[in-house]
């Protein structure tokens, strides 16, 4: 495994963890919880997941 594959796996794990712990991250980063602060985190998490899956499976 080369470094780009390892980075893609880490990217996938980061995207999954962002989406799992989105409430705690929104409260920690933006000091409030609600729909507004969760939108950038949700977009970032989904982007990381799609980007890493497309690289790992060469879609």
C-alpha positions as CSV (number, residue, x, y, z in Angstrom):
1,X,0.0,0.0,0.0
2,X,1.3,3.4,-0.9
3,X,0.8,6.6,0.9
4,X,-2.1,7.8,-1.2
5,X,-4.1,4.7,-0.4
6,X,-3.4,5.1,3.3
7,X,-4.4,8.8,3.1
8,X,-7.6,7.8,1.3
9,X,-8.5,5.3,4.1
10,X,-7.8,8.0,6.7
11,X,-10.0,10.4,4.7
12,X,-12.8,7.9,4.7
13,X,-12.5,7.4,8.4
14,X,-12.5,11.1,9.1
15,X,-15.6,11.6,6.9
16,X,-17.4,8.9,8.8
17,X,-16.4,10.2,12.2
18,X,-17.5,13.8,11.3
19,X,-20.9,12.5,10.3
20,X,-21.2,10.3,13.5
21,X,-20.2,13.0,15.9
22,X,-21.7,16.0,14.1
23,X,-23.6,17.3,17.1
24,X,-20.6,17.4,19.4
25,X,-18.4,18.9,16.7
26,X,-21.0,21.7,16.0
27,X,-21.2,22.5,19.7
28,X,-17.4,22.5,20.1
29,X,-16.5,24.5,17.0
30,X,-19.4,26.9,16.7
31,X,-20.5,27.1,20.4
32,X,-24.1,26.4,19.4
33,X,-26.1,23.5,18.2
34,X,-28.7,23.6,15.4
35,X,-29.2,23.2,11.7
36,X,-27.0,26.1,10.6
37,X,-23.7,25.0,12.2
38,X,-24.3,21.4,11.1
39,X,-24.5,22.2,7.4
40,X,-20.8,22.9,6.8
41,X,-19.8,19.8,8.8
42,X,-22.3,17.6,6.9
43,X,-21.0,18.9,3.6
44,X,-17.4,18.3,4.6
45,X,-18.1,14.8,5.9
46,X,-20.0,13.8,2.7
47,X,-17.3,15.3,0.5
48,X,-14.6,13.3,2.3
49,X,-16.5,10.1,2.0
50,X,-17.3,10.5,-1.7
51,X,-13.8,11.5,-2.5
52,X,-12.1,8.7,-0.7
53,X,-14.5,6.0,-2.0
54,X,-14.1,7.2,-5.5
55,X,-10.3,6.9,-5.2
56,X,-10.3,3.6,-3.4
57,X,-12.5,1.9,-5.9
58,X,-11.4,3.9,-8.9
59,X,-14.9,5.0,-9.9
